């Protein structure tokens, strides 16, 4: 999360680049290895703030509506949509894709963001779980037999949860995938 809007050298708003484009490109790059290693799992880190966003396919750089919290919420909505579409596209490949919000975790998240963001998160982190607990939730989703075969879903901590209704829209997920692939130069 960044207090000020900035564009990366590749032309992406940096919160979007870090939280959506990077996992999209990385997962695409690992596709053949994941298929060869099947059964395999992809776990993306989501955030509960995605519930506050609306998808802006016509303004992914958030040129018209940038605030740090909204940019983060929008990028995490894109993460949940990407995960859903990944699960749909890879159905039958024996690779599951899910996303998890590990809860509020007491890390340095937001510490270098600038503005009031570090102060807001300093308070949030007082009530957060340890980094080990947060990471454990991600590892559990990636490795526990309990989650084998579940795909395209959103989890909050270790429980299946309902995402933002926009994140359940198949057309939104498909359009975001196509747009991101084009922007990232992936065929």
Beta strands, then each sheet from edge to edge (+ up, - down):
strand 1: 40-45
strand 2: 95-101
strand 3: 154-156
strand 4: 159-161
sheet 1: 1+ 2+ 3+ 4-
end
